[in-house]
Amino acid sequence: MIVPSIDIVAGRAVQLVGGEDEAMDAGDPRPILQRFARVGEVAVVDIDAARGEGDNGDLVSELCGMGSVRVGGGIRDAQAALSWLDAGAARVVIGTAADEMLLAALPKERVVVALDVSGEDVLSHGWRRRTGSGLFESIERFRDLCSGFLVTVVEREGRLQGADLDLARRVVEAAGAAKVTFAGGVTVADEVGDLDRLGADAQVGMALYTGTLHLADALAAPLVGDREDGLWPTVVVDEMGTALGLAWSSRESLRMAIDTGSGVYQSRRRGLWVKGETSGATQELLGVDVDCDRDTLRFRVRQRGGFCHLGTRGCWGEDTGLARLERRIRAVDAERPEGANTARLLDDPRLLSAKLSEEAGELGAPDADVAEETADLLYFALTRAVGAGVTLADVEAILDRRERRVTRRPLTADGGR
């Protein structure tokens, strides 16, 4: 699959040739990450930190909160790596600082070892010096201590010369169970597909920034299918992962969806179809991913109104549970029907605060009916969230980020977590 990359120098997204010459200043990395994150994990590299010329720590931390990010650049000790994992990075990428002691201090499944190579020699100091270690020697040394390798072919990096697929095949074979991400020269979608079939992801920068490779084409490159019309089945889910329905995607609709950040599909009868264009039931596209068999897409969307043409939330009728409760509270917040208890709570923060404290106390009682009291507390908590403009998806995102923490604070009775 595709791993788009963002290299940062002095707060700006740049593209370098051979790791040295700045070929492009792409500006603010935030909107770039927002777009790239629609197709999955994004590599963010702090070039200044890697060079020992300052850092972009605050900006990179912000980017970690905007999507699934693997952070690299200047991570030279376990404390620095742990701080990025605690900040929400999906993975950390460790270069020439990698050794057995450092890697043993980190969660293996969250660590990628970067090997920058010229020929088959591993380089250091911003690709300026040879370390004396060979590529395959280093892979054998570290493959049981990390979840994957990022192998960058320096001579091809930023030059749009095509990927060295033969070297990639040999690296994948040597890496065993460790996942390989291959960088350097990837230029066209076919190379992304070829690397995927070898078992490697493609980390791509220059080709995406110059428009030589479209992000949607890169995402679609590994897809297979047996339909004569070339369409891919597309499962549409909401922020909670609840299925709303089945649609179809073409290369054209996928391009438009990723470019606009909206739900765009290919109708088998009507052609290109922008969800909600006539009904008003629009979608914000949060992410697209490919299933394990490479024959189905999944669109994760923020649905406004009903997805189904019958007006229901999904094509299997209305949903249930917390997501439905949140929408009911949100509807009351918008309409404020007279006499509704929820409207009263939204209008009276002191009453809502008192009910939250009361229900939390009742849930904590030894003889509590735990299911009933939990339901009560969740209702009042969601009412508080809606009143503050916070969504259930926002809460879930925070919980997901907290799961990524490695360093845990002691749990105490005075509010510590």
C-alpha positions in Angstrom: 0.0 0.0 0.0 0.9 3.7 -0.2 2.5 5.5 2.7 2.6 9.3 1.8 5.4 11.2 3.4 5.8 14.7 4.7 9.3 16.1 5.3 9.4 19.2 7.5 12.0 21.9 7.5 11.4 25.1 9.5 7.7 24.4 9.8 7.2 23.9 6.1 6.6 20.7 4.1 9.5 20.3 1.6 10.8 17.8 -0.9 14.5 17.1 -1.1 16.5 15.4 -3.8 19.0 13.0 -2.3 18.2 14.2 1.2 20.1 17.5 0.5 18.8 19.8 -2.2 15.4 21.4 -1.6 13.4 20.9 -4.8 10.1 22.1 -3.5 8.5 24.1 -0.7 4.9 22.7 -0.4 4.0 25.1 2.5 1.9 24.3 5.5 2.0 20.6 6.2 -1.5 20.6 8.0 -3.7 20.5 4.9 -1.3 18.1 3.2 -1.6 15.7 6.1 -5.4 16.1 6.1 -5.5 14.9 2.5 -2.8 12.2 2.8 -4.5 10.8 5.9 -7.6 9.9 3.9 -5.6 6.9 2.6 -4.1 5.7 5.9 -0.9 6.1 7.8 1.4 9.0 6.9 5.1 9.3 7.5 6.2 12.6 9.0 9.9 13.3 9.1 11.4 16.2 11.1 14.4 16.9 8.9 15.7 19.7 11.2 15.8 17.2 14.1 17.4 14.6 11.9 20.1 17.1 11.0 20.6 18.3 14.6 19.5 21.8 13.5 16.6 22.4 15.8 13.3 20.7 15.6 9.6 21.0 14.7 8.3 19.1 17.8 5.2 21.2 18.5 4.1 21.0 14.8 4.7 17.3 14.6 2.7 16.7 17.8 -0.2 18.6 16.3 0.0 16.4 13.2 -0.1 13.3 15.4 -3.5 14.5 16.5 -4.8 14.9 13.0 -4.3 11.4 11.7 -2.4 8.2 11.9 1.2 9.2 11.8 4.6 7.5 11.9 7.2 9.9 13.2 10.8 9.9 12.3 13.8 12.3 12.4 16.2 12.9 15.3 14.9 10.0 17.5 18.1 9.0 19.2 17.1 7.5 22.6 14.3 5.6 24.2 12.9 8.6 26.0 12.4 10.5 22.8 10.8 7.5 21.1 8.5 6.9 24.1 7.5 10.6 24.2 6.3 10.3 20.5 4.4 7.1 21.2 2.7 8.8 24.2 1.9 11.8 22.0 -0.2 9.5 19.8 2.3 8.5 17.0 1.2 5.2 15.5 4.9 4.2 15.1 8.3 5.7 15.5 11.0 5.4 12.9 14.5 5.1 14.3 17.5 5.4 12.1 21.2 5.0 12.8 20.6 5.3 16.6 19.0 1.9 16.5 20.8 -0.7 18.5 19.7 -3.8 20.6 19.5 -1.9 23.9 17.4 1.0 22.5 15.0 -1.3 20.6 14.6 -3.6 23.6 13.3 -0.7 25.6 10.5 0.0 23.2 7.3 -1.9 22.2 8.4 -3.9 19.2 5.1 -3.5 17.3 5.4 0.3 17.3 8.9 0.6 16.0 10.2 0.8 12.4 14.0 0.8 11.8 15.1 3.1 9.0 18.0 1.9 6.8 19.2 4.5 4.3 21.3 2.8 1.7 23.7 3.5 -1.2 24.2 0.3 -3.1 23.9 -2.1 -0.2 25.8 0.1 2.3 23.9 1.7 5.2 24.5 5.5 5.5 24.3 7.9 8.5 24.7 11.6 9.2 22.0 12.7 6.8 23.2 10.2 4.2 26.6 11.7 4.2 28.7 8.9 5.8 28.9 5.1 5.4 28.4 3.3 8.6 30.4 0.2 7.6 27.2 -1.9 8.0 25.6 -3.7 5.1 21.8 -3.6 4.4 21.2 -7.3 4.8 23.5 -7.6 7.8 21.4 -4.8 9.5 18.1 -6.5 8.6 19.3 -9.7 10.1 20.5 -7.9 13.2 17.2 -6.0 13.9 14.4 -8.0 12.3 13.3 -9.6 15.6 13.4 -6.3 17.5 11.1 -4.2 15.4 7.8 -4.5 13.5 9.3 -3.3 10.2 11.9 -1.6 8.1 12.0 1.6 6.1 14.5 1.1 3.4 15.4 4.2 1.4 17.5 4.0 -1.8 19.4 7.2 -1.6 20.5 7.5 -5.2 16.9 7.4 -6.3 15.3 9.5 -3.5 13.4 12.5 -5.0 14.6 11.8 -8.5 11.5 10.0 -9.9 13.7 7.3 -11.5 11.6 4.3 -10.6 11.9 1.8 -7.7 14.5 -0.9 -7.5 12.0 -3.8 -7.4 14.7 -6.5 -7.4 16.3 -5.0 -4.3 12.8 -4.7 -2.7 12.1 -8.4 -3.4 15.4 -9.3 -1.7 14.7 -7.0 1.3 11.2 -8.5 1.8 12.6 -12.0 1.8 15.3 -11.1 4.3 13.0 -9.3 6.6 10.8 -12.3 7.3 7.8 -11.3 9.5 8.9 -7.7 9.7 7.0 -5.4 7.3 9.0 -3.6 4.7 8.3 0.0 3.6 10.3 0.8 0.5 11.3 4.4 -0.5 13.3 6.0 -3.2 12.3 6.6 -6.8 8.6 5.3 -6.7 7.0 7.2 -9.6 4.0 5.5 -11.0 1.0 3.6 -9.6 2.1 0.3 -11.1 5.2 0.4 -8.9 3.0 0.7 -5.8 1.1 -2.3 -7.0 4.2 -4.3 -7.8 5.7 -3.5 -4.3 2.4 -4.5 -2.7 2.4 -7.9 -4.5 6.0 -8.4 -3.2 4.8 -7.7 0.3 6.1 -4.2 0.7 4.5 -0.7 1.2 5.7 2.2 -0.9 6.6 5.4 0.9 6.2 8.2 -1.6 6.9 11.9 -1.6 8.1 13.7 -4.7 5.8 11.8 -7.1 2.7 12.9 -5.1 3.8 16.5 -4.6 4.6 17.0 -8.3 1.4 15.4 -9.4 3.2 12.7 -11.3 1.3 10.1 -9.2 -2.2 10.7 -8.0 -3.0 9.7 -4.4 -6.1 7.8 -5.5 -4.2 5.9 -8.2 -1.6 4.9 -5.7 -4.3 3.6 -3.3 -6.0 1.7 -6.1 -2.9 0.2 -7.5 -3.0 -3.1 -5.5 -6.8 -3.6 -6.2 -8.0 -6.5 -8.2 -11.4 -7.4 -9.5 -13.3 -9.5 -12.0 -16.1 -7.1 -13.0 -16.2 -6.2 -16.7 -17.0 -2.6 -15.8 -13.9 -2.4 -13.6 -15.9 -1.1 -10.5 -14.9 -2.0 -7.0 -17.5 -2.8 -4.3 -17.3 -0.1 -1.6 -18.6 -0.6 1.9 -19.7 2.7 3.4 -19.4 3.0 7.2 -19.8 5.9 9.7 -17.4 7.2 12.3 -18.3 4.3 14.6 -17.6 1.7 11.9 -21.3 0.9 11.5 -22.1 -0.1 8.0 -24.5 2.3 6.2 -24.7 0.5 2.8 -22.9 -0.8 -0.3 -21.8 1.4 -3.2 -19.4 1.2 -6.1 -16.2 3.0 -6.9 -14.3 3.7 -10.1 -10.9 5.2 -10.6 -12.6 8.5 -11.5 -14.9 8.5 -8.5 -12.1 7.5 -6.1 -10.0 10.4 -7.4 -12.8 12.9 -6.9 -13.6 11.5 -3.4 -10.0 11.9 -2.2 -9.5 15.3 -3.8 -12.7 16.8 -2.4 -13.0 14.9 0.9 -16.6 13.9 0.2 -18.6 10.8 -0.6 -18.3 10.2 -4.3 -19.2 6.9 -6.0 -19.9 5.4 -9.4 -23.5 4.4 -9.9 -23.9 1.4 -12.2 -26.8 3.2 -13.9 -26.3 6.9 -13.5 -22.5 7.3 -13.7 -20.6 9.5 -11.3 -22.6 10.1 -8.1 -21.9 12.7 -5.4 -23.7 11.6 -2.3 -26.2 14.2 -1.1 -25.8 16.5 -4.1 -29.6 16.5 -4.7 -30.9 15.1 -1.4 -28.7 17.2 1.0 -27.6 14.0 2.8 -24.0 14.8 2.2 -20.9 12.9 3.4 -17.5 14.1 4.7 -14.9 11.5 3.7 -12.7 10.6 6.7 -10.8 7.7 5.2 -10.5 5.0 2.5 -8.9 1.7 3.0 -8.5 -1.6 1.1 -9.4 -5.0 2.5 -7.0 -7.9 3.0 -7.9 -9.5 -0.4 -7.4 -6.3 -2.3 -10.8 -6.5 -3.9 -13.0 -4.2 -1.8 -12.8 -0.6 -0.6 -14.2 0.8 2.7 -15.2 4.5 2.9 -15.4 5.9 6.5 -17.6 8.9 6.4 -19.4 11.5 8.5 -23.0 11.1 7.3 -25.4 14.1 7.4 -29.0 12.8 7.2 -29.9 9.3 6.1 -27.7 7.3 3.8 -30.5 5.2 2.4 -32.8 6.5 -0.3 -35.7 5.6 2.0 -34.4 8.2 4.4 -33.2 5.8 7.1 -29.7 6.0 8.7 -28.5 3.0 6.7 -29.7 0.5 4.1 -30.6 -1.9 6.9 -32.8 0.6 8.7 -32.1 2.7 11.7 -29.2 2.0 14.0 -29.2 1.7 17.8 -27.0 2.4 20.8 -24.8 5.4 21.7 -24.5 6.8 18.1 -28.3 7.0 17.9 -28.6 8.5 21.4 -26.1 11.1 20.4 -28.1 12.1 17.3 -31.3 12.3 19.3 -29.6 14.6 21.8 -28.2 16.7 19.0 -31.6 17.0 17.4 -33.0 18.3 20.7 -30.1 20.7 21.0 -31.1 22.1 17.5 -34.9 22.2 18.0 -35.2 22.7 21.8 -38.8 21.2 22.0 -40.8 22.7 24.9 -41.0 20.4 27.9 -38.2 18.1 26.9 -35.9 17.1 29.8 -32.9 17.0 27.5 -33.5 20.6 26.4 -33.8 21.6 30.1 -30.4 20.0 30.8 -28.8 21.7 27.9 -30.2 25.0 29.1 -29.2 24.5 32.7 -25.5 23.7 33.2 -25.8 23.6 37.0 -28.6 21.0 36.8 -26.6 18.9 34.3 -23.5 19.1 36.5 -25.5 17.9 39.5 -27.0 15.0 37.6 -23.6 13.9 36.4 -22.3 13.9 39.9 -25.3 12.0 41.2 -25.2 9.3 38.5 -21.5 8.8 38.9 -22.0 8.3 42.6 -24.8 5.8 42.1 -22.7 3.9 39.6 -19.9 3.7 42.1 -22.1 2.3 44.9 -21.4 -1.3 45.9 -25.0 -2.4 45.3 -25.4 -0.5 42.0 -27.4 -2.0 39.1 -24.4 -1.4 36.9 -26.0 -1.7 33.5 -28.8 0.8 34.5 -26.5 3.3 36.2 -24.0 3.1 33.3 -26.8 3.9 30.9 -27.9 6.9 33.0 -24.4 8.2 33.3 -23.7 7.9 29.5 -26.9 9.8 28.7 -25.9 12.7 30.9 -22.3 12.6 29.7 -23.4 12.7 26.1 -25.7 15.6 26.8 -22.8 17.4 28.3 -20.7 16.6 25.3 -23.3 17.8 22.8 -23.8 21.0 24.7 -20.1 21.7 24.4 -19.9 20.8 20.7 -18.0 17.6 21.3 -19.0 14.5 19.3 -18.8 10.8 20.3 -16.2 10.4 17.5 -14.1 13.1 19.2 -14.2 11.1 22.5 -13.3 7.8 20.7 -10.4 9.5 19.0 -9.0 10.6 22.4 -9.5 7.0 23.8 -7.7 5.6 20.7 -4.8 8.1 21.3 -4.6 7.1 25.0 -4.4 3.5 24.0 -1.2 4.3 22.2 0.5 5.6 25.3 3.3 3.5 26.6 4.1 5.5 29.7 1.3 5.3 32.2 0.6 7.5 35.2 -0.2 5.8 38.5 -3.9 5.3 39.2 -4.9 7.1 42.4 -8.1 7.9 44.1 -7.6 11.7 43.8 -8.2 11.9 40.0 -5.0 10.4 38.6 -5.4 8.3 35.5 
